Amino acid sequence: MLATILAVLAAAPAAAELVAVIAGAKPSILAVGTFNALNNPGFRFRGTGFVVDDGRHAITNAHVLPMSGDADAGDRLIVVLSGSDGRQGRGATVVATDPVYDLALLKFDGAALPALKFAPEGAVADGRAVALVGYPIGVVFGFVPVSHRGIIAATVPVAQPLPNARLLDQRTVFRMRQGSFDIYQLDATAYPGNSGSPLLDADSGLVLGVVNSVHVKATRESALSHPTGISYAIPARHAAALLSKR
């Protein structure tokens, strides 16, 4: 009994820290999508992003962006603030993309928002407590970010499997030239809408990575016919490098 009480007391500060981390991160979480006044609904959700740098830039996954032929005439890229009713969309432009790591840097209109900070570059140990905050099933239930907690289960290599020549697009060629690189495997479950969510250190709130629940999963698990529930994140150093090129 005494051991149980001591364990609960020891865990209490960590739980309080996580509550503070999530509360501090939510104002920096954005819904990324397109807006077209001729559509109903006008806003079409595509993924999650988070504010960085001067408070007017955001990081997301490159695959979140509308591709050529994937947008209607009149569509414009916007980001929507956390907790809004969807009418606080801000126009956004693409500053840079990295097809190898499936990352994109956006700049959005309006006043600066609270920005998340990247963790210093260095090894991230397996077992490190993390949280991810984003829109796991889009904005079906409103523009309210959802949080998940877990640990970094492993740091694993990801490599593009040899494709059929008909599947050689620009991103695949870049990946093949780059070769294998390490990613974080998580025991927290991410869903397609979480693409672009920040992976946060549960103690400090610093960004350790960028959740990628589509392209990395497709690369590592392309031989599987059903999803495994395993989630992945791109290490934050690649997003920081993209930001430095703006």
N, C-alpha and C positions, 0 to 999 in steps of 0.2 A: 504494500500500500504506500509506504513512504517513498519507494522508488518511483511509483507512478506519479505521486504528487510533485516530486522533484523534477520529473521529466516534463510535466505540464508547465511548471513555473519556468523552466529553462526555455521552453518553446514560446512562451508569451512574448518576450521582446522581439523575437524573429517575426512572429505574426503581426505585431504592431508595426514593424518596419515595412513589411509587405503591404499593409494597408496604406501606409504613407506613400510608398513607391507608386502604387496603382493610382491613388488620388492625385499625385503629382504628375503622372504621365497622361491622364485622360485629356487634359486641355490641349495636348500636343498631337492627339490622334485625329486623323482626317479620313473621311470617306472620299475615295477617288472615283470619278466617273465622268459621264458626259451629260450635257444639258441641251435640250432642243425644245423650244417653245411649241413646236408643232406636234410633239409626241405626248402621249398620255400613258404613264407619267412622264413629266419632262426630264427628270433625272434618272439616269441609268447607272446603277452602281457597278463598279468594275473591280474594286479592291480597296485595300487599306494603305494609308501612307502615314508618315509622322514628320513633324516639324523639326528642322535642324538649322544650324548656322545662325543667321541673323534674324530668324523668326519668320522669314518670308520664303524659305525654301523647304522642300519636302523630299524625302526618300520614299520610293516604292519599288515594286518589281517592274521590270521592263514589260513583261507579258500582261500587266494590268492595263497598259496604254492601248487605245484603239489602233488597230493595224490598218493598212491600206485595204480598202474594200470592206472594212468592218465597221464603218461609220456612215451615218446618213448625212445628206447635205444639210447644213445648218447645225450639226453637232459641234459643241465646243467643250474642250476639256475643262473641268472644274474640280475644286476640292470643297468639301462641306465640313463645317466645324462640328466637333463633338458636342452632342447635347442639343443641337439646333433642331428646327422642325423641317429642315431641308431647303429652306428659303434663304439660308445664309451662305449660298454657294459663292465661291470666288473663282474668277477666271484664272487659269493656270497655263503655263507654257513649258515645254520640255527643254531643259537646259542641256542635258547630256544623258546618254545611255551607255550601258556596258553590257553588250550581248553575251559576253562570256559568263558573267556572274548574274545575269538577268536582273540588273539594277537600273533605276532611272532616277534622275534628279530633276525636280520641278521647281519653278518659281511661280508664286501665286500673288494675286493682287491684294491690296488692302493693308491694314495695320499689321505689325509684327505680332506673332503668337509666341507663347512659351516654347522654347526649343529644347529638345532632348540632347544630351551630350554622349559622345562615343566614349567607351571605355578605352584606357590606354592599350596600345597594342601589346600583346603578350599571350602566353599560353593560358588557355581556359581549361581548368581541370574537369575531368569527368566527375559527375556528382554535384557540380555547382548548381545551387538553387536559382531558378529563373522564372520569369513570368512573361507572358505575351499578351498584348492588349490590341484588340482590333474588332473587326466585324465578321465573325465566323460564318454567318449565313446571310451576309449582306445587311440591308437596313429594313428587313421585314418587320422587325419589332421597334423601329425608330432609330434615330441617330445616336445611339447610346453604346459606347464601346464595351466589349465583353472581355473579361480577363480569365486567363488560365495559368495555372502554376505547374511547375514540374522541375526536372533537373536536366542537365546535359548528360544524356546517356552515353554518348561516345563521340569522338571526333573521327570521322571516317572519310575516305577518299571518294570522290565522285568523278566519273569519266564518261564521256559520251561514247556509247556503243557504236561500232561501225555501222553506218546506215546504208540503206539502199541509195544508189546514186540519185534517184528521183527525189529523195528527201533531203538533199544537200542544200540547205538554205544558208543565209549569211551567219546566223547564230551558230549553226552546227559546224560550219567551217572554222569560225573563231574558236569554238570549244575544242575542236580537234587539234588546232595549232597550239592551244594553251596546254593541253594535256590534262592530267589529273590534278585536282586541288582538293583541299580538305573542307569539309562542312561539319556543322553540328547536327547530330541526331538527337532528337528530343523524346522524352517520354510524355510530354504534354501534347494533347491532340490539337492539331490545327486543321481548319477546313478551307475550301477554296477562297472564301471571302477574306481569310486571314493573310492572303498573299500581300506582302509589303508591311506587315505588322512588325513593330520593334520587338526584339527579344531582349528583355531587361534583366540585369543582375538584380536578384530579389532583395539584396541588402542595400545597394547603393542607388539603384534606378538608372545606372549607366547602360547604354545600348551595347550589347554584346554581339548582336547579329540582326539579320533581316529575315523574317520567316518567308519561306518559299514552299508552298504546299502543292504546287502544280508541276513546274518544270523539273525541279530536282527529283521529286518523287517519280516522275515519268522516266527520268534517266536511270535511276537506281532500281526501279521496280517494273521496268517495261515488260518483263517476262511474266508478270503476275496478272491474272485476269480480274482480281478483286483487290480493293485497297486494304492495306495492312493496318492502318491506323498510325503508322510511324510518320513523324513529322520532322522537317529539316529547317535549318536556318543557314544563311550565308554569313560568314564571319564579318563583323563590323568594319574591319580594316579595308575591305573592298569598297564599302559605301563611303568611308572617309576618303579614300583615294579618288573616288569619283567626284566628291565634293571639292577636293583640292584643285580639280581641273576646270572649275567653273569660270 
